[in-house]
């Protein structure tokens, strides 16, 4: 049974040069992934607008997201979660550059 146990915080891939995505579970209509960021942000002018709902939880580090409508920014710290409904235009404004930001993301088809 111990071979089935997994720690989402150890070991972490090196995300200093690029965000790292790892699928943890995939089923029809569902994807669970670990995202590791370190200082990354969405490219200038880029916005996510996903066809599925996404729920995110920050397990380590911090991030700032920017939303278009209504226009606002949201700072996320360890333990913070957020539901991003399908079609919500948003971007990652920043992630912690000093330490990895570890996200648990759950994507659910509508």
JORAMO-V191639 format. One line per field, one symbol per residue. ss: DSSP state (A for helix, B for strand, O for the rest). phi: phi as a letter, one per 30 degrees, with the letter a starting at -180 (. if undefined). psi: psi as a letter, one per 40 degrees, with the letter a starting at -180 (. if undefined). A space follows every 10 residues. Layout:
ss->???
phi->???
psi->???
This chain:
ss->OAAAOOOOOO OOOOOOOOOB BBBBBBBOOB BBBBBBBOOO OOOOOOOBOO OOBBBBBBBB OOBBBBBOOO OBBBBBOOOO BBBBOOOOOB BBBBBOOOOO BBBBBBBBOO
phi->.ddddbcdcb dcddcdcadc cbdcabbeib bcbcccbaid bdeeidbdbd dbdbcbbdca iaabcccdbd dacbccbejd baccdeidda bddabeddbd cccccccbdd
psi->ddeehhheeh ihihedeiih hhhdhhiheh hhihhhigei iiiheihigi eiihhihhdi aiihihidhi hiihhhihei ihhgihehhi ihdiihddih hhihhhhhi.
